[in-house]
Amino acid sequence: MKKFIKQLHIWLSIPLGVVISITCFTGAILVFEKEITSVVREISDVEQVVSESGKPERLEFFKTTFRLHRWLMDAPASRGEMSVGKMIVGISTIAMVVLLISGIVLWWPKSIKMWRNRSLVAVRKGWHRFWYDLHVSAGFWATIILLIMALTGLVWSFDWYREGFYTLFGEGARSWLRSLHVGTIGGMFTRVLWCLAAIVGGTLPLTGYYLWIKRNFFQK
């Protein structure tokens, strides 16, 4: 069974890992959009522009970051339709959920000693061990938050998922969904945790690519 799970983990991550990295890294940036915008406006002395909705206009950098995060720079589709970029992000997010769960199954240690070894990142045992531990150990610690991000993020990707989500949690979920997704639900503390978890999530496919290439093409 573990052999099948390992193959599933590998062959889902190879084609979709890049999209997962993009989604996670842009998400990490967006967590602190308000603070970054405030600093940029202050040091550049740029006048704040207010949109027609009455909200401050987004900096061009964050408009681009959000489009990359949500649609992979594809143009938003008309209401009731779905753009290709949004579809790819949605499918990659589902894959991310499967990868996180399968990763935990593969990671799960058989003894206390193995538990200790697999929950720490070794920094003095060479680069290969470092990248392996970063993939395995950091991924474990970030899994819960990454699952929360993915499972809430899917609400914006698929109508069927959104309907099921609100059926399960009720319409009241609309009031806390975004806060849970971006980490503002617990103030600055959870925002920092969410940002760090998103950075880890972005590195997981990259370290996974490294380990896969090293094992399959450069192993002695």
C-alpha angles and dihedrals in degrees: 000000000000090000090058092046090050092051091047089050092051100043095046092049098047098065098029103034095092092055091048090052092049092048093048097045093047089046090054090054093048092054089074099033093123095052095043091048091051092052093046092050091048098050095038094042090223115165113244112247119212118213126222089266090061093249123120112269114253119247112254090244092059093043087057093043091052093048089051091047096047106028108010087246091303116138114263111258125237118272111287093021133089129225121224091244093052091049092052091049090049094049090046090051091053088049089051091057090051091046093051093049093044089046091056091049091052092043098049107118126223097216143028091252092053089046090057093047094047095049097057134068113229111217100177103051101078135279096281092056090045094054091044092052092044089055096043106032102032089045090055094052093047097044100096094050093043090052090051090051093047097044093048093041092058088069088075093045107053132030092210091054093047092051091048092046094053091043089055099041101025131239089289087075088078089074095059105023098092093041090054092046096052097033101246091121092093101031126242093338095061092039090058091047091049092048093050091046091051090051090051089047090054092051095049096078091042094052088042091055090049093051093045094049092044092051097043104036110021105033112127 
